[in-house]
Amino acid sequence: MRAILLLACSAALALPGAAIAQANDYEQAVELRRTDPAAAAALLERWLDAHPGDTDALVQYGYALLTLGQLAEAEQAFAAALAIAPGYTDASEGIALIAARRADRQETRRGFALVEGALSDLGSGQRDWHELGAVIGAPVGLLGTLEGQVRWFDRFGAEDVELGALYTHKAGENLWLRAGASATPSADFRPEIGLAAGLDYRLAPSSVATLDVSWQRFPAQDVVSLRPGFTQYFGGGRYALGVFGRAVFVDGDALVGGSVRADWLPADRTRAFVGVASGPETDLGEVRDTTSLYGGGEVPLSATVSLLGSLSREWRATGADRTEARLGVKLAF
């Protein structure tokens, strides 16, 4: 009898410990999120079915999905947590991380080929402009991308063929560097030779600063350009607003201008944009003040092919105004 009582007491004492050791779905998911995010997401889905208002579980679910690369679903989880608790810092940081991840996806790390053409209709009865171009890009090593391009231009019956190359290197977690060069044999109005350098620096998960510098030797003059800029991403990286300045130095004079551009990026390889610019440009090998409105976008036609297009209207301080239509096809490989 005494043995039976001792056994019963031991069992009673063991039961609470067993209950404590038996973690629920949420606790198991927290333990698994970093080592097995797929299993953690499955457990959290089951937990949220029974506890839909659990903000901690929503945030954990969002980070598990973020690790799995499911950005849209992770964004929905973080947004749901913020709708219940607007001041939840971890959820806000999750949204910012999604914006940074989407910004990173704008980098061209896959190989691609782009063919595009443009037609410019000029006022005052002047002859239209024509342009054709091809660009090929490919990853170089683990951190670089090299692009080569050839473009044919027709301006008022004069033709130029410009060759160029651009190398982009990811120098750090938040820093991208680029350098380029171009040449136009027997140039009429395009630069005989050009050199360019630039950088992008991510100041915060949703904020990127840029700076580009170039030198171009045109048949008529040498031109140095400086273009600083800042881009802010919103809505988890689905929207972007960029503000850019431009200073052009030629023959001892400095001309300044700027532009503003808004982008909508609902999915990979899908983009719509609109912008306005005012300041110096060099389409004819001479610096002229212009103001322009433009818009366009990119839409995928298949898993590897995208269609690009844009339309712009330009008003010039001297010379004819023009409207340009541009259309291209991009192949990823």
N, C-alpha and C positions, 0 to 999 in steps of 0.2 A: 504493500500500500504506500509505504514511504517512497519507494522508487517511482511509483506512478505519479505522486505529487511533485517530486523533484523534476520529473520529465515534463509535466504540464507547466511548471513555473519556467523552466528553460525555454519551452516553446513560446510562452507568453512574452518573455523578455526578448526573444529572437524576432518576433513578428514586427515590432516597430522598426528594428534595424533593417529588416528585409524591405519594409515599405520605403524607408529612407533611401536604401541602395537602389531601388527601382525608380530611375529617373523618368520623368514624363517626356513626351515628344519634344517639347520646347527645350528642355535642358539637354537632351541628347543632341539636338540640332546645334546648339551653341558649342558643344564639345567637338562636333564633326565639321563645323562650317569651314575651317581653314584646311583640314586634311581631306575631306570628302564633301565638297560643296553640293554635289548632286544628291547625295543621301540626305544632307541637311535640308536642302530645298524640299525634298519629298516629305520629310517629317514636319517641316514648318507649314507646308500646304495642308496637311492633315490637322495640325494644331489650329490653323487659322479658320478652317471650316467650322470648328467648334467655338473659336474665340476670335471673331472677325475684327473686334475693336482693340486687340492687343497691339499697341504701338511698338513695343519692344520686339515682338515677333515679326511685325511688318518690316522693321529695319533690318533685323537679322536675315529675313527672307530676301530683302533687297540686296544686301551684300553678298549673299550666296549666289544670287542670279548674276550680279556684277562679275563675280569671279568666273562664272560659266560663260560670260560674254553675252548674256541676254539683256542688252541695254534697255530696250523698250519695256520689258517686263519688270526689270529692276526699278526703272523710273516710276512705273505705276505703283510699286510697293512703297517707295519713299514718299511719293505724292500722297498716298492714302494715309501714311503716318502723319504727314504734315497737316493734312486736312483735319485730323483729330487733335494733334498737338503742334500748332504752328511754330512753337519755339524749340522743337526737338532738333538739337544741333547735329546729331549723328545722321539724321535724315537729310538735313540741308547739305552736309558734307558729302553724302552719297550722291545727291543731285549734281554737285560740283564735280565729283569724280567722273560721272557719266558725261558731263560736258567736255571734260579734258579728254576722255577716251574717244569721244566723237571727233574732237578736233584732231587727235592723232590719226584717226582713220582718213583724214583728208590728205595725209601724206601719200605720195605715190611710191609704194613699196613693191607693187607688182609691175611687171613689164607691161607696156602699152604702146599702141600705135594710133596716131591721130591724123586724119586727113580732113582739111577744111578749106572752104573758099569764101570769098567775100565780094560783094558788089556794092559800090558806092555811087549813088545818084547825086550829081552836082547840079546846083541851080545855075541860072544865067545861061542856060544852053550849052554849058561846057561838057567836054567829053567825060564819060563815066570812068571811074577807077575800077580795077580788077585786082584780085589777089588770090593765090593758091598756095597752100603750104602743107607740109608733112612733118610730123614730129614722132620720134621713136625714143622711148625711155626704158631703162632696165636697171634693176638693182645692181649695185656694185658692192660686194662684200655684205656684211651684216648691217651696216649703218649708212650706206651711201646710195645715191641714185644718179645716174648719168643720162642726160637727154641730148639728142642731136636733132637739128632741124634744118630744113631748106624751105625758103619762101620766095615766090615769084611775085613781083609787083609791077603793075602797069599804071602809070600816072601820066595822063595827057600824051600818050603815045611813047613815052620813054619807059624802058623796061629795066628792072634790076633783079638780080638773083642773090639773095642774102643767105649765108651759111652761118650756123651758130651752134654752140654747145653750152650746157649748163650742168654743173655738178653740185649736188646738195648732200650735205653730211650732217648726221645727227651727232653733235659733239658732246651732248650731255642729256640728262633726263629732261631738261627744259630748254635746250639750246640747239638750234639748227643753223648751219652756216652754208652759204652758197657762193659760187664763183662761176662766171661765164665769160664767153668771148664770142665775137661775131666778125664776119668779113664779107664784103661785097665786091667781087672783082669788077673793075671798070664801072664803078658806081656813078650813076647820074644824080640820084637824090637820097639814096639810102647811105648809111655810114660806111665809109671805106673800111674802117676797123672800129671795133668797140670792145671795151672791157667793163665788167660789172662785178660787184660783190654785194653781199647782203646777209642779213641774219634775222631770225625769228627767235624771240625769247619769251617763254611763258612766265609771266609775272605771278599768276595765280591760276588755279585750275580752269577758270573760265576767261582769262585775260591774256592776250598775246601782244607784245610790242614788236614792231618790225622796223628795219632800216635798210634801205638800198642806196647804193652809190654807183654811178656809171660815168664813164668817159667815152665819147664818140667823136670820131674824126669824119665829118661830112665833107663833100667836095667844096662847099662854100665856107665852112667854119668848124671849129672845135667846140663841143658842148659838154659841160659837166653838169650832172643832175644829182640831186639829193632828195630822197623820198622817205621821210619818217612816217610811221603809222601806228595805229592801235586798234585792235579788234576785241570786242567783248561778246562772249557767247551767252545766250539766255535759254531758258526752258530746257535745261539738260543738254545743251548743244544743238538744239533744233533750230535756233535762230542766232544770227550774228549781225553785229553792226560794226562797220569799220570806218574809221576817220583817218584820212591820209593828207599829208602836206607834200608840196613839191617846190623845190627851188632849182632854177636853171641858171647857170652862169655861162655867159657867152660874150666875147669881145669886151670884157671888163664890166658888163652889166649883169644885174641879177633880176630875174623875173620869178615871181612866186605865185602859187595857186594851191588848190586843194580839191579833195573829193570826199564824198560820203557814199557808202554802199551798204545795202541791207541784203542779207541772204536768208533763205529758208531751206533747211536741210532735213527733210522728213525721213530720209532713209539713205543707206549707202548708195552712191552713184545717182542720187536724185537731188537736184538743186534748182532753186529759182532765185534770181537776184534782180535788183534795180538800183540805180545809182545816178548821181549827178556830179559833174566835174567842171572846174573852171580854172584856166591857167594856161601856161605855155605848152605847145606840142611841136613836133618836128616831122610831120608826115611828108613834107616836101623838102626836107633838108634845111629848112630855115625855121627859126623859132617864131611862132605866131601865137597870139592869145586866142583861145577858143573856150566856148561853153558847150557842154553836151549833156544830154539825158540818154540813159541806156538801160536795157533790161534784157533778160534772157534766162537760160537754164540748161539743165541736163536731165534726160530721162532714159532709163535703161530699156532697151529693146529685147534683151535676152540676158543670160547670165554673164555674158562677156562683152556685149555690144551696147554702146550708149549713143544717143543722138544729142548733139549740142547745137544750140542756136542762140542768136542775139540780134537785137535791133537797136540802132542808136541814131540820134539826131544831133548834129553839130552846127553851131553858129560861130562863124569866124569873124575876128575883128577886121581882117583884110582877106580878100578872096571870096570864093563862092561858098555858101553853106552846103552841107551834104547830109544825106541819109544813107546809112550803111546797114546792109543785111548780111549776116554771117551764119554759115551752116557747116557742121562738121560731124564726122562719125568717128567714135573712139572704140578701139578693140583692146581689151585687157587679156593678157596671157601670162 
